[in-house]
């Protein structure tokens, strides 16, 4: 089974929450309650998520844009995914708080067997159900020149950042292997920014994402602690270990593998829209809480990188969005500027304050600004899919 990095639930949302309910199902993940009844013709597929079920109103759809409307009727924050074979993520929506509705639009061009999944508590492999796509559809990039230009522009952005990621990771690994702890610490945060900018792309490659970026608190039984955060712990807490050099070599190998695979990745305009929102969810579920960089407290470097990545995706889509919803573009510009303004206030030299140096007022201001940006970002996929 593919092991995937899981995101952590914001602390304010999990306070007092009970442990995950043990569920029984055909795949050991829980009952899906999926049915075959159809809703309104052409309307979104309704998903009712709870702490113990993931009821999908329709388990078959034609190829093309598939829209899911998820309602969280449980007590835990949840996520919803559509997986292709091998747990390849076709689309996801995260951080769905109890009582909230979220919409996910996924472009599925190929007929075949897929799986839906709800993840109460945003952990584990989820409550899964079978989902079938019939027929076939041309990818949006094949049919719309404006969308094709957007994806080409974003592909260039990814290529620039993956090239920098490989180069900087090589330097960081050399410092670790040479035992130059202080220099490796100085390189740690600036190396990770290139990964954080393109994380939605990284997540499309199954085990590579957790191998590179898993957090110790998110390790599943039998999963080895590798990647950036293992070296973060070695550098900032325990001191370098006998196997630190081996872990560093594996990190560089995994990054090179990621870079090679990213060159052949086919993206759609919807991927960009969903990725922009996904990066902001990374901020909301990790950077705002200080849980991403537990040992180094360099969360604000990641925060900035996630915002940069989200803006990069929106910048690629901007001509299309401007034509279809100019008011939305204006709102996005305003809210991105608000978040950036708060980040700029935390700058120290060529970096940022450590997370544990932030006041509660600063954290609250960030949370409010992220919420304000999240709302217009959630509308981008619907505009793009028209």
SULVENKA-V675138 format. One record per residue. SS is DSSP state (@ for helix, = for strand, . for the rest). Layout:
# SULVENKA-V675138
<<SS> <SS>>
This chain:
# SULVENKA-V675138
<<.> <.> <.> <.> <.> <.> <.> <.> <.> <.> <@> <@> <@> <@> <.> <.> <.> <.> <.> <.> <.> <.> <.> <.> <.> <.> <.> <.> <.> <.> <=> <.> <.> <.> <.> <.> <.> <.> <.> <.> <.> <.> <.> <.> <=> <=> <=> <=> <=> <.> <.> <.> <=> <=> <=> <=> <.> <.> <.> <=> <=> <=> <.> <=> <=> <=> <=> <=> <=> <=> <=> <=> <.> <.> <.> <.> <.> <=> <=> <=> <=> <=> <=> <=> <@> <@> <@> <=> <=> <=> <=> <=> <=> <=> <=> <=> <.> <.> <.> <.> <=> <=> <=> <=> <=> <=> <=> <=> <.> <=> <=> <=> <=> <=> <=> <=> <=> <=> <.> <@> <@> <@> <.> <.> <.> <.> <=> <=> <=> <=> <=> <=> <=> <=> <=> <=> <.> <.> <.> <@> <@> <@> <@> <.> <@> <@> <@> <@> <@> <@> <@> <@> <@> <@> <@> <@> <@> <@> <@> <@> <@> <@> <@> <@> <@> <@> <@> <@> <@> <@> <@> <@> <@> <@> <@> <@> <@> <.> <.> <.> <@> <@> <@> <@> <@> <@> <@> <@> <@> <@> <@> <@> <@> <@> <@> <@> <@> <.> <@> <@> <@> <@> <@> <@> <@> <.> <@> <@> <@> <@> <@> <@> <@> <.> <.> <@> <@> <@> <.> <.> <.> <.> <.> <.> <.> <.> <@> <@> <@> <@> <@> <@> <@> <@> <@> <@> <@> <@> <.> <.> <.> <.> <.> <@> <@> <@> <@> <@> <@> <@> <@> <@> <@> <@> <@> <@> <@> <@> <@> <@> <@> <@> <.> <.> <.> <.> <.> <.> <@> <@> <@> <@> <@> <@> <@> <@> <@> <@> <@> <@> <@> <@> <@> <@> <@> <@> <@> <.> <.> <.> <.> <.> <.> <.> <.> <.> <.> <.> <@> <@> <@> <@> <@> <@> <@> <@> <@> <@> <@> <@> <@> <@> <@> <@> <@> <@> <@> <@> <@> <@> <@> <@> <@> <@> <.> <@> <@> <@> <@> <@> <@> <@> <@> <@> <@> <@> <@> <@> <@> <@> <@> <@> <@> <@> <@> <.> <=> <=> <.> <.> <=> <=> <.> <.> <@> <@> <@> <.> <.> <@> <@> <@> <@> <@> <@> <@> <@> <@> <@> <@> <@> <@> <@> <@> <@> <@> <@> <.> <.> <@> <@> <@> <@> <@> <.> <.>>
